[in-house]
Amino acid sequence: MNKELQTILTQIKTLAKEENLRPQEITKGMLLKNGIISEWMLRKFGGVSAIMKAHFPVDDKDLLEIKKLNDTKKYISKLERELSEKRLTEEMILTSISEGISKITLPKVKVQKTKKSKKRNMTMELMISDVHYGKKSETFNLAICRKRMVELAEVFIREVESSKKEHNVEHIIIALLGDIIESYTMHGVESALSSEFSNSVQVKEAIESLFFDIILPISSLGIPITIPAVSGNHDRVESNRTMQNPGENNLTWIIYNSLNLLIKQSKLDQVKMIIPKDSFVVLNIYGNNALYEHTDNVKASTEVAFENHIQKRSTQIGKVIDFLRGGHWHKYLCYGRGRIIINESVPGQDSYARVLGYDSHAGQTINYYIETKERPTCFYKSFPVYLK
């Protein structure tokens, strides 16, 4: 065999092995790249195509596999472009929001001074989930939603003031548990019909309401606040939910980070947000671990199903989980003396709930925890708030 031809064939095989490709997929550009093969050498033997046909024949099966591989590569390339564009868009939106927030003057909050107390320490928790900003039904719209959120904050503040008579309320948790917006696009026409306005407006209204109706008034109490903020199945654009960093790849990433910017701009130093890229957060409350998650990945709303989920998460994080706090099911559930508490929804009963046979009420939940050595856990009581 001609020495030059042998060199070409050897180079094709070497490149194929290095690049994890079939010899037939090696291109002219790849062969010429390292300088071992010249274009003149290839021309002497009829070019790359002729060499491939003579020495690396392709049957129909090989052609089909190569086509499938090329199609897969194109699809992956398309997905990478779309993902890159999506992340760039999210970064641009957050940058734009950040610049806008830095230029506005937010109202000053009169923060109450907290006094040292010999009373037993208490943490109070406001569960907020399934708000569905942007949802439209016969009994629900944005005006009703805002009214209920204002009412919720007022009830919570009254409960804090009332609890102070017997306990030292030293910490507040505002748990944002997903399904913050309705999503105009999640289920195509079905979602559009149940939405009052587009996703961009839903995001804007969610940011405005959660900050001015909930966070700002509650922060005036002067009590340290922790806000675990997780995503729900409605907080997305696409029809299929993502398993890749759902906290980051949903619209709540923009909502929650915008809230964090508003908190910093307002100098609410006692307020701390926890925004995971994952789908859950675990907080320690007086030695007990509480899991905060939307729970749309739990198969049923039974105690057994929730307990199975708790065990999976416990194994995953290497910690014993004492409490689960979730949303998604649009009904108040309390299992095991406060071990598992599932929140209601702000819209309450609607066409979706009726079709599925749910008896749903407009409501959210307040939970109370005390520092104790006498009780099995720090859970004290739970109060479902019914909203008008």
Buried (B, 14 or more C-beta within 10 A) or exposed (E): EEEBBEEBBEBBBBBBEEEEBBBBBBEEEBBBEEEEBEEEBBEEBEEBEEBBEEBBEBEEEEEEEBEEEEEEEEEEEEEEEEEEEEEEEBEEBBEEBBEEBEEEEBEEBEBEEBEEEEBEBBBBBBBBBBBBBBBBBEEBBBEBBBEBBBBBBEBBBEBBEEBBEEBBBBBBBBBBBBBBBBBBBBEEEEBEEBBBBEBEBBBBBBBBBBBBBBBBBBBEBBBBBBBBBBBBBBBBEEEEBEEEBBBBBBBBBBBBBBBBBBBBBBEBEBBEBBBBEEBBBBBEBBEBBBBBBBBBBBEEBEEEBBBBBBEEBBEEEEEEBBBBBBBBBBBBBBBBEBBBBBBBBBBBBBEBBEEEEBEBBBBBBBBBBBBBEEEEBBBBEBEBBEBE
